[in-house]
Amino acid sequence: MSDIRELFNDQKLVEKIKFKLPKLFQITEIDMSRKGKVGMEAGTLRERISLLPC
């Protein structure tokens, strides 16, 4: 893909991201929670998730 704007025009990719990203974030929160609170390290892990290839 030559331009990042093309990513947002690819409906198949957009739907895939909409489906997977919230689930990955939820798993991260569960894994990073201690005594019912989410630690700051969850943000770092979310950043890593958002950089993963689809």
C-alpha positions in Angstrom: 0.0 0.0 0.0 1.5 3.3 -1.1 -0.6 5.6 1.1 -1.8 5.1 4.7 -5.2 6.5 3.6 -5.7 3.4 1.5 -6.0 1.4 4.7 -9.1 3.2 5.7 -10.7 2.5 2.3 -10.1 -1.3 2.6 -13.4 -2.3 4.1 -12.3 -5.9 4.7 -9.3 -4.7 6.8 -11.4 -2.1 8.6 -13.9 -4.8 9.7 -11.1 -7.1 10.8 -9.6 -4.4 13.0 -13.0 -3.4 14.4 -13.5 -7.1 15.4 -10.1 -8.0 16.8 -8.8 -4.8 18.4 -11.4 -4.5 21.2 -11.0 -8.2 22.1 -7.2 -7.8 22.3 -7.6 -4.8 24.5 -9.9 -6.6 26.8 -7.5 -9.5 27.1 -4.8 -7.0 27.9 -6.9 -5.5 30.7 -7.6 -8.8 32.2 -4.0 -9.9 32.1 -2.7 -6.5 33.5 -5.3 -6.1 36.3 -4.3 -6.5 39.9 -7.0 -6.3 42.6 -9.5 -5.0 40.2 -7.3 -2.1 38.9 -5.5 -1.9 35.6 -1.8 -0.8 35.9 0.0 1.6 33.7 1.8 -1.2 31.9 -1.5 -2.1 30.2 -1.1 1.1 28.0 2.3 0.0 26.8 0.9 -3.4 25.9 -2.0 -1.8 24.1 0.5 0.2 22.0 2.3 -3.0 21.1 -1.0 -4.6 20.1 -1.9 -1.7 17.8 1.4 -2.2 16.0 0.9 -5.9 15.3 0.2 -6.8 11.6 -3.4 -7.9 11.0 
